[in-house]
Amino acid sequence: MADSTRTTPLRVLVYSNDADTRRQVILALGKRPHPELPELDYLEVATGPVVIERMDAGGIDLVILDGESAPTGGMGIAKQLKDEIDQCPPVLVLTGRPDDAWLAKWSRAEAAVPHPIDPIRLTEAVVGLLRNRPAA
């Protein structure tokens, strides 16, 4: 369960090769999507190899991956992270359409939200993941 007394920001990695998609995610969530959570600090990443590099460095509380990114899709990255990182933080995948939720499940992501990004749906999913994450 999340520690509501934490004062340091939660670090959220947002991956998409599309800068507009990254911006939509960050604007939808804002600095503090829920009063029981600390502020969010975003790390924008545009390439798959940098996602792996940043995740290997640690310090990430939530990962949001664009399943529609090219050449490296977010679902493949999600599966790799879950297979290779002990105590991997929660992963949310942005899918191309609602029917692709089964692919996100295959990738072992804890949540999926379809494009186009719905700020309410995205915020609900992120808050749920952050509130229920294991204490650090």
N, C-alpha and C positions, 0 to 999 in steps of 0.2 A: 504494500500500500504506500502511496505517496506520503512524503513527510511535509505536512502543511506548514511546518515551522521553518523550512528551508528558505533562506533569503537570497542565495546565489541564483542567478538565472538558470533555467533549464536550456540546454544546448540542443537545438533542432537542426539536423542536416536536411536540406531540401535539395534533391537532385532532379534536374531536368536539363536536357540540351537546349531547351527553349527558355530564354530569359523571361518572356512574358508569363509562362506557366509558373516559374519560380516566384515572380512578383505577385501573381494572383493568389498563390498559397499564402505568402507572407501577409498580404493585405487582408485576406479572408480571416486569418487567425489573429492578427494584431500582436501587440506586445504582451497582453495578459488576457487570454481567452476565458479565464475563470478566476473568481476571487480567491478560491482555495489553493490556487497554484501560483508559484513564483512567476516572474516575467519570463518570456522566451527570448533567447538569443539565437539568431539564425546564422547558419553557415550555408551559403549558396555554393553548389557544386554543379559544374556543367558537363563533366566527363566521368565515365565509369571508373577508370583507373584512379582518379582522385577520390572518389567515394571510398574505394578500398583502402587507399592510403590514409584518409582521415579517420576511417573506422578503426584501422589498426593502431592509430595513435591514441584512441580512447577518448573519453570525456563527452560522448554523445548520449543524450537521454532519449531521443526519438529520431527515427529516420523516416523521411517522406520521399518516396521514389516514384518517378513518373514512368509508368509502365509503357508509355508510348514514345519514350526517348529513343533516339537512334545515334550511333549505331548500337549502343548497349542499352537494352531495355531494363527498366526497373525491376521487373519480375525475376529476371535472371540474376540480377545483383542481389535481390532479396534472398533468393535461395542460396546463393554463395555465402552471404553474410551469416545466415542461420546455420549453414553447414560448417562454417570455418571459425566463427567467433564464439568462444565460451561466454555465456551470459550476454548474448547480443541484446541490445535495447529493442524495444518494440518497433515494428516496421509497419508503415501504412503505405499501400500502393495505390497510385492513381491509375485507374483502368480506362481503357478506351470507351467502354460502354458498360452498363450495369450487368449484362450477361457474362462479362469477363471475370466476375467475382470468383468463379471456380479456379481460374488461373492464379489469382492472387492467393487463394487457399493452397494451391499446389506449391507456390513459392514460399510458403510458411509465414507469410505476412499475417499479422494479427488483425489487420483491418484493410478494407478497400473502399475507395470512394471513386465514383466514375467522373470522367470528363463530361460535360463542362463542369468546372468546379462550382459547387453549391456551398457558399460560405457557412451556412447553418449546418449542413450535413458534415462538412469537413471539421468544423469546430467541435461538434458532438463527438465525432470519432477520435479526434486528437485528445480532447479532455478526458474521455474514457480511458484511453491508453495511458495517459500521464498519471491519472489518479490511481490506476490499478497496477502501475509498474512496481516491481520489487524495490524496496528501500536500498539505497546505495551503501 
